[in-house]
Amino acid sequence: MRTVTSENITSVFMSYFGPDTDPRLREVMLALATHLHDFAREVKLTHAEWQKGIEFLEWAGRISDEERHEFVLLSDVLGLSSLVDMVNSVPEGTSSSVLGPFHISGAPAIPFGFDMKRDYEGEILLARGRVTDPQGNPIAGATIDIWQTAPNGLYSSQDPDQDTYSFHGIQTTGADGAYGFTTVKPVSYTVPTDGPVGQILNATGRHPWRPSHLHYIVKAEGYRPLVTEIFPDDDPYLDEDTVFGVREDLVMTYVPHAADTFPDGYMLSGKVNETYLVADIDLKLVPLA
Amino acid sequence: MRTVTSENITSVFMSYFGPDTDPRLREVMLALATHLHDFAREVKLTHAEWQKGIEFLEWAGRISDEERHEFVLLSDVLGLSSLVDMVNSVPEGTSSSVLGPFHISGAPAIPFGFDMKRDYEGEILLARGRVTDPQGNPIAGATIDIWQTAPNGLYSSQDPDQDTYSFHGIQTTGADGAYGFTTVKPVSYTVPTDGPVGQILNATGRHPWRPSHLHYIVKAEGYRPLVTEIFPDDDPYLDEDTVFGVREDLVMTYVPHAADTFPDGYMLSGKVNETYLVADIDLKLVPLA
């Protein structure tokens, strides 16, 4: 293949694969190279633009560490993370949404009715529902790993003023599949903008905001794990989430209730003096194939 | 755009651009996102594969520094670097080829007839030719920044046993556009395989070899700069350069000559006792538009 040309380079690339290459790896790499080559040909990518791309990747590499994952953020704002969620979703279950870079492992177990709000300022949100199979049968022993930002818009991993597991907890459903907890009403927040991804957003006139949400990872034996987010329908960024995470079935109305209707079985029962919000959120898991 | 779907996500991405976005940036980013989305949909990229991709990029980031540019190597082995060369090449001039990661700035000026071989073992190669415009008129005052590996297959920047500018030099053409120097016959060598790019090569059954070459950057006032490589036609890796750098017009025959024909005007004149090789390489520059 002495004469590599801009027309035959993808075939030459293909001819380099060894005969023992894993077929799936071959498929993925070939599709990747084909699209990369088509991209470069279509826009007639210049050397200066290529150089900017290399510098961007090197900067993203330098800024990344155990706590900061700039390549994940890049995937998020390009829509790739959401697309991977969507092409792997199954219509019988609750839609999945982006994991994002702020989940931390090892959150403490919390009992039914736990209060994650504590003394933080903000409206009380009572989130509750059932984990079920696609037919609506309750799933007992499902775990819901819950995390969200504090009212300042920061996750505990971003905020030295919060405890490690502030606004994090894992609840396990009982025989009726029910879960329920109180927290503070989540707020809209921005993705980090002080790195190369922030520069892309700025240069393309995009804002860095995400609509407020509760973040869940739901797991149960024999079912596909579900990573998802729950959004209130009055959030100003609902229709323009910078990471493309919103799906129709993940949008909820937070319904205000009078204080004297606050249910029993919650840590805050009998202590609520003001209106509180309720989010009823059932979560449907799909059996493993 | 509350209902982002796998079908409409590229349009949603497009709708996020601000009205003042630079048109070329918009074009490049939109083509990039379109191909990235098409790729993920076509192969139905799994979360595990996405995760491997993120880990690959983070590893490439960690291994990169001032001396090592793993993202450049990635671009090279995927054919992107060569494709950028080719889509920007002009047919009237000598073909360009990949810059690669081993060029260093500030090489010393060398006079016509300089010897870069010194005491290194290997065959003497006399490289010579003229720098001309597309009509064959000589270009005086053109600079040729020359670099190559030592006989051990390493560039000086990779090899603590070499001086900084070992096998590097910049020669300036005289009124006749001529250049000429002696060196050691270059050898085939491998790209670095101890990082994530090496892992890709290994997993896809590809070897890491590049055919031997002389590397040139040719510059002259009023002409497009040329980055190119010159390959001998008997190199075993000529038809399978792992970075896709070979072009038909960059392949030369190194012609053996008897010692007593060694020309005057070279540092080695009168000192050559064995056969030497000659590479006649004219270099055509294209005027700036």
Interface residues (C-beta under 8 A of the other chain):
Chain A: M1 R2 T3 V4 T5 S6 I9 T10 V12 F13 Y16 F17 G18 P19 D20 T21 D22 L25 R26 E27 V28 M29 A31 L32 A33 H35 L36 H37 D38 F39 A40 R41 E42 V43 K44 L45 T46 H47 E49 W50 I54 L57 E58 A60 G61 R62 S64 H69 F71 V72 S75 L78 G79 L80 S81 S82 L83 V84 D85 M86 V87 N88 I200 A203 T204 G205 R206 L238 D239 E240 D241 T242 F244 G245 V246 R247 E248 V251
Chain B: M1 R2 T3 V4 T5 S6 I9 T10 V12 F13 Y16 F17 G18 P19 D20 T21 D22 L25 R26 E27 V28 M29 A31 L32 A33 H35 L36 H37 D38 F39 A40 R41 E42 V43 K44 L45 T46 H47 E49 W50 I54 L57 E58 A60 G61 R62 S64 H69 F71 V72 S75 L78 G79 L80 S81 S82 L83 V84 D85 M86 V87 N88 I200 A203 T204 G205 R206 L238 D239 E240 D241 T242 F244 G245 V246 R247 E248 V251
